[in-house]
Amino acid sequence: MHCVNGDGELRVEVKGTTSDGSVILLTSGEVVQARADGATALYVLSGIDVTENGGTFTASGGEERVIANWEIVDSDLAPLAYRYKVPPPPRPT
């Protein structure tokens, strides 16, 4: 989310989870963007209750947490996956 108030600007990364929110998933792009933008905040809505009724899903509730002046520290990040480029098969000779 990009917020503007007069001359001030703030980028807010918004995350929602059904978990307790103590750990969230960030894409590599979100990390790069948050580090590059300067003024960035993190908004987490945790403990969201999701119900299903006849194929329709409804989300409700949750606990808000806002981290103003959010700075990502390397020690708080843990890699979960790597993208691997599979080499092409050898050409027939």
N, CA, C and O atoms as a printed pandas DataFrame, in Angstrom:
     atom_number atom_name residue_name chain_id  residue_number  x_coord  y_coord  z_coord
0              1         N          MET        A               1    0.855   -1.153    0.000
1              2        CA          MET        A               1    0.000    0.000    0.000
2              3         C          MET        A               1    0.912    1.230    0.000
3              4         O          MET        A               1    1.935    1.257    0.684
4              5         N          HIS        A               2    0.535    2.221   -0.758
5              6        CA          HIS        A               2    1.301    3.467   -0.844
6              7         C          HIS        A               2    0.425    4.579   -0.298
7              8         O          HIS        A               2   -0.642    4.865   -0.841
8              9         N          CYS        A               3    0.887    5.214    0.793
9             10        CA          CYS        A               3    0.112    6.263    1.450
10            11         C          CYS        A               3    0.781    7.610    1.237
11            12         O          CYS        A               3    2.002    7.728    1.337
12            13         N          VAL        A               4   -0.026    8.630    0.942
13            14        CA          VAL        A               4    0.486    9.973    0.728
14            15         C          VAL        A               4   -0.330   10.928    1.593
15            16         O          VAL        A               4   -1.558   10.859    1.638
16            17         N          ASN        A               5    0.395   11.833    2.289
17            18        CA          ASN        A               5   -0.240   12.850    3.108
18            19         C          ASN        A               5    0.537   14.137    2.897
19            20         O          ASN        A               5    1.605   14.326    3.480
20            21         N          GLY        A               6    0.009   15.012    2.072
21            22        CA          GLY        A               6    0.744   16.233    1.742
22            23         C          GLY        A               6    2.021   15.865    1.005
23            24         O          GLY        A               6    1.978   15.226   -0.046
24            25         N          ASP        A               7    3.159   16.271    1.560
25            26        CA          ASP        A               7    4.443   15.942    0.953
26            27         C          ASP        A               7    5.001   14.623    1.466
27            28         O          ASP        A               7    5.992   14.129    0.927
28            29         N          GLY        A               8    4.394   14.043    2.491
29            30        CA          GLY        A               8    4.905   12.802    3.079
30            31         C          GLY        A               8    4.387   11.567    2.350
31            32         O          GLY        A               8    3.239   11.521    1.909
32            33         N          GLU        A               9    5.247   10.584    2.237
33            34        CA          GLU        A               9    4.871    9.315    1.623
34            35         C          GLU        A               9    5.298    8.180    2.529
35            36         O          GLU        A               9    6.330    8.261    3.196
36            37         N          LEU        A              10    4.503    7.121    2.552
37            38        CA          LEU        A              10    4.816    5.933    3.336
38            39         C          LEU        A              10    4.341    4.718    2.567
39            40         O          LEU        A              10    3.194    4.668    2.123
40            41         N          ARG        A              11    5.214    3.742    2.408
41            42        CA          ARG        A              11    4.834    2.473    1.815
42            43         C          ARG        A              11    4.553    1.510    2.960
43            44         O          ARG        A              11    5.335    1.427    3.907
44            45         N          VAL        A              12    3.441    0.780    2.880
45            46        CA          VAL        A              12    3.047   -0.158    3.930
46            47         C          VAL        A              12    2.933   -1.554    3.315
47            48         O          VAL        A              12    2.176   -1.772    2.369
48            49         N          GLU        A              13    3.692   -2.481    3.866
49            50        CA          GLU        A              13    3.567   -3.889    3.467
50            51         C          GLU        A              13    2.467   -4.480    4.334
51            52         O          GLU        A              13    2.538   -4.409    5.561
52            53         N          VAL        A              14    1.444   -5.066    3.706
53            54        CA          VAL        A              14    0.275   -5.582    4.416
54            55         C          VAL        A              14    0.278   -7.103    4.322
55            56         O          VAL        A              14    0.386   -7.667    3.233
56            57         N          LYS        A              15    0.158   -7.764    5.482
57            58        CA          LYS        A              15    0.136   -9.218    5.536
58            59         C          LYS        A              15   -1.034   -9.670    6.391
59            60         O          LYS        A              15   -1.314   -9.074    7.431
60            61         N          GLY        A              16   -1.710  -10.710    5.964
61            62        CA          GLY        A              16   -2.797  -11.307    6.733
62            63         C          GLY        A              16   -2.526  -12.790    6.910
63            64         O          GLY        A              16   -2.028  -13.449    5.998
64            65         N          THR        A              17   -2.858  -13.323    8.098
65            66        CA          THR        A              17   -2.597  -14.733    8.372
66            67         C          THR        A              17   -3.603  -15.286    9.377
67            68         O          THR        A              17   -4.128  -14.555   10.216
68            69         N          THR        A              18   -3.858  -16.566    9.279
69            70        CA          THR        A              18   -4.689  -17.240   10.270
70            71         C          THR        A              18   -3.847  -17.672   11.474
71            72         O          THR        A              18   -4.394  -18.076   12.500
72            73         N          SER        A              19   -2.525  -17.589   11.352
73            74        CA          SER        A              19   -1.632  -17.959   12.451
74            75         C          SER        A              19   -1.570  -16.835   13.491
75            76         O          SER        A              19   -2.274  -15.831   13.378
76            77         N          ASP        A              20   -0.713  -17.019   14.510
77            78        CA          ASP        A              20   -0.583  -15.990   15.542
78            79         C          ASP        A              20    0.222  -14.786   15.069
79            80         O          ASP        A              20    0.334  -13.802   15.800
80            81         N          GLY        A              21    0.787  -14.842   13.856
81            82        CA          GLY        A              21    1.486  -13.705   13.268
82            83         C          GLY        A              21    2.907  -13.518   13.749
83            84         O          GLY        A              21    3.547  -12.523   13.411
84            85         N          SER        A              22    3.418  -14.465   14.540
85            86        CA          SER        A              22    4.792  -14.332   15.015
86            87         C          SER        A              22    5.797  -14.570   13.902
87            88         O          SER        A              22    6.947  -14.143   13.999
88            89         N          VAL        A              23    5.367  -15.255   12.839
89            90        CA          VAL        A              23    6.183  -15.486   11.641
90            91         C          VAL        A              23    5.284  -15.255   10.434
91            92         O          VAL        A              23    4.164  -15.761   10.377
92            93         N          ILE        A              24    5.785  -14.483    9.467
93            94        CA          ILE        A              24    5.049  -14.264    8.222
94            95         C          ILE        A              24    5.966  -14.599    7.060
95            96         O          ILE        A              24    7.185  -14.661    7.221
96            97         N          LEU        A              25    5.391  -14.812    5.907
97            98        CA          LEU        A              25    6.161  -15.074    4.701
98            99         C          LEU        A              25    6.313  -13.793    3.900
99           100         O          LEU        A              25    5.343  -13.069    3.674
100          101         N          LEU        A              26    7.537  -13.521    3.472
101          102        CA          LEU        A              26    7.839  -12.390    2.605
102          103         C          LEU        A              26    8.477  -12.926    1.332
103          104         O          LEU        A              26    9.313  -13.828    1.391
104          105         N          THR        A              27    8.098  -12.389    0.200
105          106        CA          THR        A              27    8.772  -12.754   -1.039
106          107         C          THR        A              27   10.091  -12.007   -1.119
107          108         O          THR        A              27   10.290  -11.009   -0.427
108          109         N          SER        A              28   10.985  -12.490   -1.960
109          110        CA          SER        A              28   12.256  -11.777   -2.139
110          111         C          SER        A              28   12.001  -10.374   -2.667
111          112         O          SER        A              28   12.711   -9.436   -2.303
112          113         N          GLY        A              29   11.001  -10.223   -3.514
113          114        CA          GLY        A              29   10.650   -8.905   -4.045
114          115         C          GLY        A              29   10.183   -7.949   -2.951
115          116         O          GLY        A              29   10.521   -6.766   -2.978
116          117         N          GLU        A              30    9.406   -8.453   -1.989
117          118        CA          GLU        A              30    8.940   -7.603   -0.884
118          119         C          GLU        A              30   10.105   -7.143   -0.016
119          120         O          GLU        A              30   10.124   -6.002    0.447
120          121         N          VAL        A              31   11.075   -8.026    0.206
121          122        CA          VAL        A              31   12.253   -7.659    0.999
122          123         C          VAL        A              31   13.067   -6.592    0.275
123          124         O          VAL        A              31   13.457   -5.587    0.869
124          125         N          VAL        A              32   13.319   -6.817   -1.006
125          126        CA          VAL        A              32   14.092   -5.855   -1.791
126          127         C          VAL        A              32   13.386   -4.502   -1.814
127          128         O          VAL        A              32   14.024   -3.467   -1.624
128          129         N          GLN        A              33   12.086   -4.504   -2.044
129          130        CA          GLN        A              33   11.314   -3.256   -2.119
130          131         C          GLN        A              33   11.316   -2.523   -0.784
131          132         O          GLN        A              33   11.507   -1.307   -0.747
132          133         N          ALA        A              34   11.104   -3.249    0.314
133          134        CA          ALA        A              34   11.072   -2.611    1.635
134          135         C          ALA        A              34   12.413   -1.971    1.962
135          136         O          ALA        A              34   12.463   -0.892    2.551
136          137         N          ARG        A              35   13.497   -2.633    1.581
137          138        CA          ARG        A              35   14.827   -2.079    1.851
138          139         C          ARG        A              35   15.122   -0.862    0.967
139          140         O          ARG        A              35   15.837    0.051    1.380
140          141         N          ALA        A              36   14.579   -0.854   -0.223
141          142        CA          ALA        A              36   14.862    0.229   -1.173
142          143         C          ALA        A              36   14.012    1.467   -0.921
143          144         O          ALA        A              36   14.442    2.579   -1.225
144          145         N          ASP        A              37   12.830    1.297   -0.380
145          146        CA          ASP        A              37   11.872    2.401   -0.260
146          147         C          ASP        A              37   12.157    3.394    0.845
147          148         O          ASP        A              37   11.667    4.522    0.797
148          149         N          GLY        A              38   12.918    3.014    1.813
149          150        CA          GLY        A              38   13.153    3.943    2.921
150          151         C          GLY        A              38   12.005    3.916    3.901
151          152         O          GLY        A              38   11.941    3.018    4.740
152          153         N          ALA        A              39   11.098    4.867    3.825
153          154        CA          ALA        A              39    9.973    4.941    4.763
154          155         C          ALA        A              39    8.981    3.816    4.479
155          156         O          ALA        A              39    8.167    3.900    3.560
156          157         N          THR        A              40    9.069    2.768    5.284
157          158        CA          THR        A              40    8.198    1.609    5.106
158          159         C          THR        A              40    7.669    1.165    6.460
159          160         O          THR        A              40    8.389    1.198    7.458
160          161         N          ALA        A              41    6.411    0.750    6.491
161          162        CA          ALA        A              41    5.796    0.194    7.697
162          163         C          ALA        A              41    5.290   -1.204    7.370
163          164         O          ALA        A              41    5.074   -1.538    6.205
164          165         N          LEU        A              42    5.105   -2.014    8.398
165          166        CA          LEU        A              42    4.555   -3.357    8.238
166          167         C          LEU        A              42    3.259   -3.440    9.018
167          168         O          LEU        A              42    3.216   -3.112   10.204
168          169         N          TYR        A              43    2.191   -3.883    8.343
169          170        CA          TYR        A              43    0.890   -4.084    8.974
170          171         C          TYR        A              43    0.580   -5.572    8.897
171          172         O          TYR        A              43    0.531   -6.143    7.807
172          173         N          VAL        A              44    0.371   -6.203   10.053
173          174        CA          VAL        A              44    0.046   -7.627   10.099
174          175         C          VAL        A              44   -1.297   -7.798   10.783
175          176         O          VAL        A              44   -1.508   -7.302   11.890
176          177         N          LEU        A              45   -2.201   -8.499   10.122
177          178        CA          LEU        A              45   -3.469   -8.890   10.721
178          179         C          LEU        A              45   -3.396  -10.387   10.940
179          180         O          LEU        A              45   -3.433  -11.161    9.983
180          181         N          SER        A              46   -3.292  -10.807   12.211
181          182        CA          SER        A              46   -3.112  -12.219   12.530
182          183         C          SER        A              46   -4.352  -12.782   13.212
183          184         O          SER        A              46   -5.219  -12.041   13.676
184          185         N          GLY        A              47   -4.413  -14.109   13.262
185          186        CA          GLY        A              47   -5.542  -14.760   13.914
186          187         C          GLY        A              47   -6.845  -14.585   13.172
187          188         O          GLY        A              47   -7.916  -14.591   13.779
188          189         N          ILE        A              48   -6.764  -14.430   11.864
189          190        CA          ILE        A              48   -7.974  -14.272   11.053
190          191         C          ILE        A              48   -8.759  -15.580   11.063
191          192         O          ILE        A              48   -8.188  -16.657   10.894
192          193         N          ASP        A              49  -10.051  -15.479   11.261
193          194        CA          ASP        A              49  -10.935  -16.646   11.249
194          195         C          ASP        A              49  -11.548  -16.770    9.852
195          196         O          ASP        A              49  -12.216  -15.853    9.376
196          197         N          VAL        A              50  -11.314  -17.909    9.206
197          198        CA          VAL        A              50  -11.858  -18.151    7.869
198          199         C          VAL        A              50  -12.899  -19.250    7.970
199          200         O          VAL        A              50  -12.619  -20.340    8.469
200          201         N          THR        A              51  -14.113  -18.955    7.489
201          202        CA          THR        A              51  -15.177  -19.951    7.478
202          203         C          THR        A              51  -15.630  -20.176    6.042
203          204         O          THR        A              51  -15.519  -19.297    5.187
204          205         N          GLU        A              52  -16.143  -21.379    5.802
205          206        CA          GLU        A              52  -16.630  -21.739    4.463
206          207         C          GLU        A              52  -18.070  -22.174    4.586
207          208         O          GLU        A              52  -18.431  -22.942    5.477
208          209         N          ASN        A              53  -18.887  -21.674    3.681
209          210        CA          ASN        A              53  -20.298  -22.049    3.662
210          211         C          ASN        A              53  -20.733  -22.186    2.217
211          212         O          ASN        A              53  -20.899  -21.185    1.521
212          213         N          GLY        A              54  -20.920  -23.409    1.760
213          214        CA          GLY        A              54  -21.381  -23.653    0.394
214          215         C          GLY        A              54  -20.427  -23.148   -0.668
215          216         O          GLY        A              54  -20.863  -22.680   -1.719
216          217         N          GLY        A              55  -19.131  -23.237   -0.410
217          218        CA          GLY        A              55  -18.145  -22.807   -1.393
218          219         C          GLY        A              55  -17.778  -21.336   -1.306
219          220         O          GLY        A              55  -16.927  -20.858   -2.056
220          221         N          THR        A              56  -18.416  -20.620   -0.396
221          222        CA          THR        A              56  -18.095  -19.210   -0.179
222          223         C          THR        A              56  -17.272  -19.086    1.102
223          224         O          THR        A              56  -17.654  -19.595    2.156
224          225         N          PHE        A              57  -16.147  -18.405    0.988
225          226        CA          PHE        A              57  -15.264  -18.228    2.137
226          227         C          PHE        A              57  -15.419  -16.819    2.690
227          228         O          PHE        A              57  -15.529  -15.849    1.940
228          229         N          THR        A              58  -15.425  -16.722    4.014
229          230        CA          THR        A              58  -15.545  -15.444    4.694
230          231         C          THR        A              58  -14.432  -15.320    5.722
231          232         O          THR        A              58  -14.207  -16.236    6.513
232          233         N          ALA        A              59  -13.741  -14.199    5.712
233          234        CA          ALA        A              59  -12.698  -13.919    6.693
234          235         C          ALA        A              59  -13.219  -12.877    7.674
235          236         O          ALA        A              59  -13.887  -11.919    7.287
236          237         N          SER        A              60  -12.900  -13.080    8.955
237          238        CA          SER        A              60  -13.332  -12.122    9.968
238          239         C          SER        A              60  -12.339  -12.114   11.128
239          240         O          SER        A              60  -11.504  -13.007   11.271
240          241         N          GLY        A              61  -12.462  -11.078   11.942
241          242        CA          GLY        A              61  -11.651  -10.994   13.150
242          243         C          GLY        A              61  -10.192  -10.701   12.858
243          244         O          GLY        A              61   -9.833  -10.196   11.794
244          245         N          GLY        A              62   -9.368  -11.031   13.830
245          246        CA          GLY        A              62   -7.944  -10.822   13.701
246          247         C          GLY        A              62   -7.434   -9.744   14.628
247          248         O          GLY        A              62   -8.183   -8.885   15.091
248          249         N          GLU        A              63   -6.142   -9.810   14.886
249          250        CA          GLU        A              63   -5.474   -8.844   15.755
250          251         C          GLU        A              63   -4.471   -8.053   14.931
251          252         O          GLU        A              63   -3.637   -8.628   14.232
252          253         N          GLU        A              64   -4.558   -6.734   15.019
253          254        CA          GLU        A              64   -3.696   -5.853   14.241
254          255         C          GLU        A              64   -2.374   -5.589   14.949
255          256         O          GLU        A              64   -2.315   -5.447   16.170
256          257         N          ARG        A              65   -1.328   -5.527   14.154
257          258        CA          ARG        A              65   -0.026   -5.090   14.661
258          259         C          ARG        A              65    0.610   -4.224   13.586
259          260         O          ARG        A              65    0.674   -4.614   12.420
260          261         N          VAL        A              66    1.076   -3.053   13.980
261          262        CA          VAL        A              66    1.722   -2.128   13.058
262          263         C          VAL        A              66    3.156   -1.899   13.540
263          264         O          VAL        A              66    3.391   -1.558   14.699
264          265         N          ILE        A              67    4.097   -2.092   12.632
265          266        CA          ILE        A              67    5.490   -1.783   12.916
266          267         C          ILE        A              67    5.855   -0.594   12.035
267          268         O          ILE        A              67    6.083   -0.735   10.834
268          269         N          ALA        A              68    5.904    0.586   12.665
269          270        CA          ALA        A              68    6.283    1.805   11.944
270          271         C          ALA        A              68    7.797    1.806   11.784
271          272         O          ALA        A              68    8.507    1.198   12.585
272          273         N          ASN        A              69    8.288    2.474   10.770
273          274        CA          ASN        A              69    9.733    2.521   10.508
274          275         C          ASN        A              69   10.330    1.115   10.462
275          276         O          ASN        A              69   11.345    0.833   11.099
276          277         N          TRP        A              70    9.685    0.255    9.706
277          278        CA          TRP        A              70   10.073   -1.153    9.600
278          279         C          TRP        A              70   11.403   -1.277    8.877
279          280         O          TRP        A              70   11.563   -0.783    7.760
280          281         N          GLU        A              71   12.345   -1.931    9.512
281          282        CA          GLU        A              71   13.631   -2.232    8.902
282          283         C          GLU        A              71   13.854   -3.732    8.984
283          284         O          GLU        A              71   13.748   -4.320   10.060
284          285         N          ILE        A              72   14.159   -4.346    7.866
285          286        CA          ILE        A              72   14.375   -5.787    7.829
286          287         C          ILE        A              72   15.824   -6.080    8.204
287          288         O          ILE        A              72   16.754   -5.582    7.570
288          289         N          VAL        A              73   15.998   -6.880    9.226
289          290        CA          VAL        A              73   17.312   -7.289    9.704
290          291         C          VAL        A              73   17.586   -8.696    9.180
291          292         O          VAL        A              73   16.740   -9.584    9.285
292          293         N          ASP        A              74   18.784   -8.889    8.613
293          294        CA          ASP        A              74   19.130  -10.193    8.024
294          295         C          ASP        A              74   18.900  -11.351    8.988
295          296         O          ASP        A              74   18.451  -12.417    8.567
296          297         N          SER        A              75   19.195  -11.167   10.264
297          298        CA          SER        A              75   19.057  -12.266   11.223
298          299         C          SER        A              75   17.596  -12.660   11.459
299          300         O          SER        A              75   17.331  -13.717   12.032
300          301         N          ASP        A              76   16.643  -11.822   11.022
301          302        CA          ASP        A              76   15.220  -12.153   11.143
302          303         C          ASP        A              76   14.677  -12.875    9.915
303          304         O          ASP        A              76   13.508  -13.262    9.888
304          305         N          LEU        A              77   15.513  -13.055    8.906
305          306        CA          LEU        A              77   15.096  -13.734    7.683
306          307         C          LEU        A              77   15.632  -15.165    7.666
307          308         O          LEU        A              77   16.753  -15.423    8.106
308          309         N          ALA        A              78   14.821  -16.090    7.152
309          310        CA          ALA        A              78   15.255  -17.483    6.983
310          311         C          ALA        A              78   14.821  -17.942    5.598
311          312         O          ALA        A              78   13.636  -17.875    5.273
312          313         N          PRO        A              79   15.776  -18.416    4.762
313          314        CA          PRO        A              79   15.387  -18.880    3.426
314          315         C          PRO        A              79   14.528  -20.140    3.514
315          316         O          PRO        A              79   14.826  -21.060    4.275
316          317         N          LEU        A              80   13.462  -20.161    2.724
317          318        CA          LEU        A              80   12.566  -21.315    2.709
318          319         C          LEU        A              80   12.694  -22.122    1.435
319          320         O          LEU        A              80   12.348  -23.303    1.412
320          321         N          ALA        A              81   13.182  -21.508    0.384
321          322        CA          ALA        A              81   13.247  -22.201   -0.903
322          323         C          ALA        A              81   14.266  -21.520   -1.799
323          324         O          ALA        A              81   14.632  -20.363   -1.589
324          325         N          TYR        A              82   14.709  -22.252   -2.789
325          326        CA          TYR        A              82   15.574  -21.715   -3.827
326          327         C          TYR        A              82   14.936  -22.018   -5.168
327          328         O          TYR        A              82   14.332  -23.075   -5.351
328          329         N          ARG        A              83   15.067  -21.108   -6.089
329          330        CA          ARG        A              83   14.648  -21.361   -7.464
330          331         C          ARG        A              83   15.851  -21.936   -8.179
331          332         O          ARG        A              83   16.922  -21.329   -8.187
332          333         N          TYR        A              84   15.685  -23.098   -8.778
333          334        CA          TYR        A              84   16.776  -23.780   -9.460
334          335         C          TYR        A              84   16.467  -23.875  -10.937
335          336         O          TYR        A              84   15.402  -24.351  -11.331
336          337         N          LYS        A              85   17.382  -23.432  -11.733
337          338        CA          LYS        A              85   17.230  -23.529  -13.182
338          339         C          LYS        A              85   17.787  -24.879  -13.637
339          340         O          LYS        A              85   18.992  -25.122  -13.574
340          341         N          VAL        A              86   16.913  -25.724  -14.082
341          342        CA          VAL        A              86   17.296  -27.075  -14.511
342          343         C          VAL        A              86   17.984  -26.969  -15.851
343          344         O          VAL        A              86   17.440  -26.361  -16.773
344          345         N          PRO        A              87   19.181  -27.552  -15.988
345          346        CA          PRO        A              87   19.888  -27.470  -17.279
346          347         C          PRO        A              87   19.099  -28.223  -18.352
347          348         O          PRO        A              87   18.407  -29.197  -18.057
348          349         N          PRO        A              88   19.212  -27.766  -19.588
349          350        CA          PRO        A              88   18.494  -28.457  -20.670
350          351         C          PRO        A              88   19.106  -29.846  -20.877
351          352         O          PRO        A              88   20.265  -30.080  -20.535
352          353         N          PRO        A              89   18.322  -30.752  -21.435
353          354        CA          PRO        A              89   18.870  -32.079  -21.709
354          355         C          PRO        A              89   19.987  -31.991  -22.752
355          356         O          PRO        A              89   20.003  -31.081  -23.580
356          357         N          PRO        A              90   20.911  -32.936  -22.703
357          358        CA          PRO        A              90   21.986  -32.893  -23.694
358          359         C          PRO        A              90   21.435  -33.056  -25.112
359          360         O          PRO        A              90   20.455  -33.768  -25.334
360          361         N          ARG        A              91   22.062  -32.405  -26.033
361          362        CA          ARG        A              91   21.658  -32.532  -27.439
362          363         C          ARG        A              91   22.096  -33.887  -27.971
363          364         O          ARG        A              91   23.183  -34.365  -27.650
364          365         N          PRO        A              92   21.260  -34.494  -28.772
365          366        CA          PRO        A              92   21.666  -35.765  -29.391
366          367         C          PRO        A              92   22.874  -35.551  -30.323
367          368         O          PRO        A              92   22.967  -34.540  -31.020
368          369         N          THR        A              93   23.762  -36.498  -30.315
369          370        CA          THR        A              93   24.935  -36.373  -31.183
370          371         C          THR        A              93   24.797  -37.227  -32.424
371          372         O          THR        A              93   25.695  -37.242  -33.266
